[in-house]
Amino acid sequence: MRQKEDIKTVYNAALKVFAEFGYKKTTVEDIAGELGMTKGNIYRYAKDKKDLYDKAVAHALLKWQGLVRDAIMKENDVRNQFLVMSRKAVEYLSKDKHLRQILIHDPDIFPLFDEVDPYKKINRASEAMLKSIISRGVREGKFRVMNEDSAARSLFSIYKLLIIRTYIRSEGKRMEQIFEGTLDLISRGLFK
């Protein structure tokens, strides 16, 4: 197995075990057992359990971000890019049970405020992706002129809140309706 594939295998196995037992109850031995390797081999990928957890969660967040980015790139119209980005970003967690379970065990990995965000760099990149769509929409005259930084920050905060309420607080179906209503309000506006 190539090094890059090997790292992904380790991170995916770690995510699976952390999702099942939570951070506190998971041991490095549990993860090594999942991989069929020794505890010592795990330390080739991370210095300790916390480092492995952080790297595995970052790997999962980057995968989520990449799948959303790929979906956006398939769209030509900026309005469709915004709608696809919004839907794909929310629906992704319905398919990634390990990341969803980790978020339930540890909601602090996706906080509402930047000051306490352990994955600030990754989330800032997601916010920048959103801002680039807003900026393009404004340039093309398809979105109204606005403070693009502020709009991206506000929309990303709304998105985080929807993720928390949908997946962490398990308000599923009701939140799907709220999400669709929010997306309609954002994309079509409040005023006539």
Number of C-alpha atoms within 10 A of each C-alpha: 7 6 8 9 10 12 17 14 15 21 23 20 20 28 26 20 23 25 21 15 15 18 17 10 10 17 17 19 15 17 25 20 14 14 16 9 12 13 16 11 10 20 15 10 15 16 10 12 19 13 13 21 18 16 18 25 23 18 18 19 18 16 12 19 20 13 15 23 19 11 14 22 12 11 15 9 12 20 17 14 22 18 16 19 24 20 15 17 19 20 14 16 18 12 9 12 14 21 23 19 21 22 21 18 18 15 16 13 19 20 18 17 10 14 8 12 15 15 17 16 12 16 18 14 13 22 19 16 18 23 21 16 21 26 21 15 19 16 12 11 10 13 16 12 12 11 11 16 15 11 15 21 16 13 16 21 17 15 19 17 15 20 23 19 15 21 19 19 12 13 13 15 10 11 17 15 11 14 20 13 12 17 17 13 12 11 13 10 10 8 5 4
